[in-house]
């Protein structure tokens, strides 16, 4: 449902549901739990669409690092995290100086191996 809300442009509602889902996870739930990674990515991507990049960027950066470590560079969750993280970086130009973190990240193995 959260994905459908986000994809239909109802980003505020999606963000609220992603927050609720994350809050309902047990406190001992590891950061590497697939549901937690996906919900964090979804929340971050919703926040980007709401122009809340200051809040979205650390969530997406953390989800990207966790997903890469847990699932690998070629996993679909990691690709979705890259997409969200890149969107957050793209929004930094909207009235703000770009965040240095956006330009330090090395390309993933799968992206750097792509033919040019």
NORBEL-V362184 format. One record per backbone hydrogen bond with DSSP energy under -0.5 kcal/mol. NH is the residue of the N-H (numbers start at 1). CO is the residue of the C=O. E is the energy in kcal/mol with one decimal. If there is no record, write none. Layout:
BEGIN
nh=NH co=CO e=E
nh=NH co=CO e=E
END
This chain:
BEGIN
nh=5 co=1 e=-2.5
nh=6 co=2 e=-2.6
nh=7 co=3 e=-2.9
nh=8 co=4 e=-1.4
nh=9 co=6 e=-1.5
nh=10 co=5 e=-2.6
nh=11 co=9 e=-1.2
nh=14 co=10 e=-2.1
nh=15 co=11 e=-2.8
nh=16 co=12 e=-2.0
nh=17 co=13 e=-2.1
nh=18 co=14 e=-2.7
nh=19 co=15 e=-2.5
nh=20 co=16 e=-2.2
nh=21 co=17 e=-2.6
nh=22 co=18 e=-2.4
nh=23 co=19 e=-2.4
nh=24 co=20 e=-1.5
nh=25 co=22 e=-0.9
nh=29 co=26 e=-2.1
nh=33 co=30 e=-1.8
nh=37 co=33 e=-2.5
nh=38 co=34 e=-2.5
nh=39 co=35 e=-2.8
nh=40 co=36 e=-2.2
nh=41 co=37 e=-2.3
nh=42 co=38 e=-2.6
nh=43 co=39 e=-2.6
nh=44 co=40 e=-2.6
nh=45 co=41 e=-2.8
nh=46 co=42 e=-2.2
nh=47 co=43 e=-2.6
nh=48 co=44 e=-2.1
nh=49 co=45 e=-1.7
nh=50 co=46 e=-1.2
nh=51 co=48 e=-1.9
nh=52 co=47 e=-2.9
nh=55 co=52 e=-0.7
nh=56 co=52 e=-2.3
nh=57 co=53 e=-2.7
nh=58 co=54 e=-0.5
nh=59 co=55 e=-0.8
nh=60 co=56 e=-2.7
nh=61 co=57 e=-2.7
nh=62 co=58 e=-2.2
nh=63 co=59 e=-2.5
nh=64 co=60 e=-2.5
nh=65 co=61 e=-2.3
nh=66 co=62 e=-2.8
nh=67 co=63 e=-2.9
nh=68 co=64 e=-2.4
nh=69 co=65 e=-2.1
nh=70 co=66 e=-3.0
nh=71 co=67 e=-2.8
nh=72 co=67 e=-1.1
nh=72 co=68 e=-0.8
nh=75 co=72 e=-1.2
nh=79 co=75 e=-2.0
nh=80 co=76 e=-2.4
nh=81 co=77 e=-2.2
nh=82 co=78 e=-2.4
nh=83 co=79 e=-2.3
nh=84 co=80 e=-2.4
nh=85 co=81 e=-2.8
nh=86 co=82 e=-2.9
nh=87 co=83 e=-2.1
nh=88 co=84 e=-2.3
nh=89 co=85 e=-2.2
nh=90 co=86 e=-2.4
nh=91 co=87 e=-1.6
nh=92 co=88 e=-0.7
nh=92 co=89 e=-0.9
nh=93 co=90 e=-0.8
nh=94 co=91 e=-1.9
nh=95 co=93 e=-1.9
nh=96 co=92 e=-0.7
nh=102 co=99 e=-1.5
nh=103 co=100 e=-1.5
nh=104 co=100 e=-0.6
nh=104 co=101 e=-0.7
nh=105 co=101 e=-0.8
nh=112 co=108 e=-2.9
nh=113 co=109 e=-1.4
nh=114 co=111 e=-1.0
END
